[in-house]
Amino acid sequence: MRLIAATWAPVWHDAPDLWLDRYRAALAEVKADHDTLVIFPEYAAMEAAFYGDAPLDAQGWMRRGADHFARYCDGIRALVAETGATILSGSGFAASHDSYVNRALFCGPEGETFVEKHMPTPYERALNMAAGRPGPVIDTRFGKIAVLICYDSEFPHLARRYVEAGAEILLVPSCTDTEQGASRVEIGCRARALEGQVLVAMAPLVGEVTQCEVIDVNLGQARVFCAPDVGAPDDGILAQGPRNAPGFAILDGLERRLGAGRKETHVSVPDHWPESESIALTWDCTPLVLK
């Protein structure tokens, strides 16, 4: 089995639905099949709206993206049917009651579910985007999977909740417009892999789309992390793609890595979480003035 995280660069198209040809070609390039789990980045779904003349501000792009999201998901479903692969689609704006959320489609031959971003960034909050619904742990042939979209990965309690519910793989699609932002998500992913002793795969958006204010500049590098422990790489990096350029991080033999971080280890952070909390609750953190 293979876990493939895409470093994806969206482009502007001459006509609707040409984005689907790019996805189809990418899946053919990596020979995606029934034993392949593929992750596309945060806001990659916006590419379905990249055609024609669209001089919009951020609010306008949010509405246009939401108008194209269902069609994008239909394209992902078609690709799953063609290849047999399981795909976490790129996320995008989706209408939710009287607001918008950041939503992605998790789709495989066995079925599908939507996942949403829990923690909107300050930029998304300025657009009046809402927090997404709590997502499920998805039981698949690849293992138990949970999704943390970009900023979600920087909050340890979110990942911990999923790990305690049985998640073995955390998927982190991301979209950041500075090297600092890309580093924050990467640090979050590495920390979540260490704390949970699980696999964490990050799939970032890259490149420039000057016509679209919300994803005009994008930086990052697809990587798959584990806890750096017995039998793992010293730096905990299992696979990586090119930096700030399109490509893929490909982890072959996923089934051999699954659960390996807990079978023989020097440390066991998940087992000791309750103990650390008990200690923290007994602390007297009143500031001490040294004399």
Buried (B, 14 or more C-beta within 10 A) or exposed (E): BBBBBBBBBBEBBEEBBBBBEBBBEBBEEBEBEEBBBBBBBBBBBBBBBBBEEEEBEEEBBBEBBBEBBEBBBEBBBEBBEEBBBBBBBBBBBBBBEEEBBBBBBBBBEEEBEBBBBBBBBEEBEEBEBBBBBEBBBBEBEBBBBBBBBBBBBBBBEBBBBBBEEEBBBBBBBBBBBEEEBBEBBBEBBBBBBBBBBBBBBBBBBBBBBEEBBBBEEBBBBBBBBBBBBEEBEEEBBBBBBEBBEBBBBBBEEBBEBBEBBBEEBEEEBBEEBEEEEEEEEEEEEEEEEEE
